[in-house]
Amino acid sequence: MATKLQSVADNIGSELAKVIVGQEPVIEQLLIATLARGHVLIEGVPGIAKTLITKALSLCLSGSFKRVQFTPDLMPSDVVGTNVFDMQSGSFHLRKGPVFCNFLLADEVNRTPPKTQAALLEAMEERQVTIDGVTHALQEPFVVFATQNPIEYEGTYPLPEAQLDRFLFKVLIEYPSEEQEIALLGQYHRGFDPHRLGLSGLQSIAGPEALSEWRAEVRTVSVSADMLSYIAQIVRRTRELPSAMLGGSPRASVALLLGAKALAAIRGRDYIIPDDVKELAPPALRHRILLRAEAEIEGLAPEDLIAGVLDQVPVPR
């Protein structure tokens, strides 16, 4: 089982390498979240391929992809859809919003008011939306990739903790290295067009049905009682930190567990080890830790607190 998923992950990485230069850790974390049936908040400055990575991944998995540019005037109905009156038939029919897809890119999600942000909450947690009192199930798989810019705060609405907690991971995208940027320039020099991915040779690896099978296989990865205790201790310790107003919720523990199982599977193992948990602790916890004001003044970041917790919690032998 694990060897199969390792091969799948390698194939997806090879395909994405045709259009993405570098960013291997980011690609791996997005794939892990997809296998763990989770959503991802992606943070990075403009122009570092946030949209390209998510669109290319959806093409590799043969899933429907839709992008919504979140703006201050965006309404909830613009995301989930609305009932429209048909003059000819004299009845209402549902005009589905972009949320009815496999992979939804919520671009600059923090630029829309809380009312519209909340429209995503039910979709992300329940995989359904309610329109005029009627519940509509979303197709599987359904994954939200939301982006936000870390340097622009004017005209933004910070995501509430309830919505942040719905994301399995918060992934940070950094600038490419000099060698990677040179390779990127060479790619564009040879005619690469990010808006025409079909001409880049990007191939589909499998469809939504195969993804459902992979998710089922990830669930069979074994976890010892010691590893369950290790995950719980890490998350519970974040709630006791003097520098934190808010630590990881039980949902954070679940996110760390599911992510570690998916990571073990794509690394060729049918069991998790402490290194899996350590590697995924930052993306699973950084958006769930709320620092006190004095800690922020001192220049501390959630990653600093997570590193301290990992040093303090005894590692299972």
Buried (B, 14 or more C-beta within 10 A) or exposed (E): BBEEBBEBBEBBBEBBBBBBBBBEBBBBBBBBBBBBBBBBBBBBEEEBBBBBBBBBBBBBBBBEBBBBEBBEEBEBBBBBBBBEEEEEEEEEEBEBBBBBBBBBBBBBBBBBBEEBBBBBEBBBBEBBBEBEEEEBEBEBBBBBBBBBBEEEEEEBBEBEEEBBBBBBBBBBBEEBEEEBEEEBEEBEEEEBEBEEBEEBEBEEBBEBEEBEEBBEBBEEBEBEEEBBEBBBBBBBBBEEBEBBEBBBBEBBBBBBBBBBBBBBBBBBBBBBBBEBBBBBBBBBBBBBBEBBEEBEEEEBEBBBBBBBBBEEBEEBE
